């Protein structure tokens, strides 16, 4: 899965969050996850210091490289090609796990 700086569509992010959080012991409804992911991304994209910002195109989001937190991660990992989609999905997965 390589989105690069272009970002990922909400459907793809929701599917990855669903797959990473769903299990036999804590089953999730995909529609609920998609709804939570959409709300979370929309809310986060409005904050200029958020890890996430709206990308070009309908329903596309990507990592906000202007964010201090993202810049710190880039320094910490010492890799200018930050795994964009992993950070994005991890951020949303944390949100969904809190809802359980």
FENDA-V509771 format. One record per residue. N is the residue number from 0. RES is the residue in one small letter. SS is DSSP state (H for helix, E for strand, L for the rest). PSI is psi in radians with two decimals (999 if undefined). Layout:
n & res & ss & psi
N & RES & SS & PSI
N & RES & SS & PSI
//
This chain:
n & res & ss & psi
0 & x & L & 1.93
1 & x & L & 1.86
2 & x & L & -0.54
3 & x & H & -2.74
4 & x & H & -0.23
5 & x & H & -0.48
6 & x & L & -2.95
7 & x & E & 2.65
8 & x & E & 2.68
9 & x & H & -0.72
10 & x & H & -0.74
11 & x & H & -0.73
12 & x & H & -0.80
13 & x & H & -0.71
14 & x & H & -0.74
15 & x & H & -0.69
16 & x & H & -0.78
17 & x & H & -0.81
18 & x & H & -0.58
19 & x & H & -0.43
20 & x & H & -0.37
21 & x & L & 2.41
22 & x & L & 3.06
23 & x & L & -0.63
24 & x & L & -0.43
25 & x & L & 1.28
26 & x & L & 2.47
27 & x & L & 2.69
28 & x & L & 2.21
29 & x & H & -0.70
30 & x & H & -0.67
31 & x & H & -0.79
32 & x & H & -0.79
33 & x & H & -0.73
34 & x & H & -0.81
35 & x & H & -0.76
36 & x & H & -0.78
37 & x & H & -0.81
38 & x & H & -0.79
39 & x & H & -0.84
40 & x & H & -0.72
41 & x & H & -0.80
42 & x & H & -0.80
43 & x & H & -0.62
44 & x & H & -0.33
45 & x & L & -0.35
46 & x & L & 2.12
47 & x & L & -0.35
48 & x & L & 0.11
49 & x & L & 2.76
50 & x & L & -0.35
51 & x & E & 2.46
52 & x & E & 2.78
53 & x & E & 2.35
54 & x & L & -3.02
55 & x & L & 2.34
56 & x & L & 2.84
57 & x & L & 2.21
58 & x & L & 0.44
59 & x & E & 2.32
60 & x & E & 2.63
61 & x & E & 3.02
62 & x & E & 2.41
63 & x & L & 1.75
64 & x & L & -0.15
65 & x & L & -0.24
66 & x & L & 2.41
67 & x & H & -0.66
68 & x & H & -0.71
69 & x & H & -0.74
70 & x & H & -0.67
71 & x & H & -0.72
72 & x & H & -0.68
73 & x & H & -0.68
74 & x & H & -0.71
75 & x & H & -0.79
76 & x & H & -0.20
77 & x & L & 0.48
78 & x & L & 2.00
79 & x & L & -0.34
80 & x & L & 1.21
81 & x & L & 2.35
82 & x & L & 1.53
83 & x & H & -0.95
84 & x & H & -0.55
85 & x & H & -0.74
86 & x & H & -0.76
87 & x & H & -0.84
88 & x & H & -0.66
89 & x & H & -0.70
90 & x & H & -0.78
91 & x & H & -0.65
92 & x & H & -0.69
93 & x & H & -0.74
94 & x & H & -0.80
95 & x & H & -0.68
96 & x & H & -0.57
97 & x & H & -0.46
98 & x & H & -0.28
99 & x & L & 999
//
